[in-house]
Amino acid sequence: MNDINVILAERNGTGAIRLCGCNCIHLSIGPVTINMAPEMFAQAALLVKQAMESLTVIVEAGNMEELQPARPN
């Protein structure tokens, strides 16, 4: 078994991202941990980046008050 155990990022009070020997990325935010393959982690990171870009546009336009709650799928 591979004994890799590397903290890729960590922020006190928020969480951490760790790479382990099972070739999984462990994304921990608060009490929740999501385990995923590195390829899925990369796609999730792009998804969050896209969401942040959209949120930035909304906040800069001053449209936060006009937003409707998202409907569950």
Long-range contacts (C-beta under 8 A, 24 or more apart in sequence): 17-41
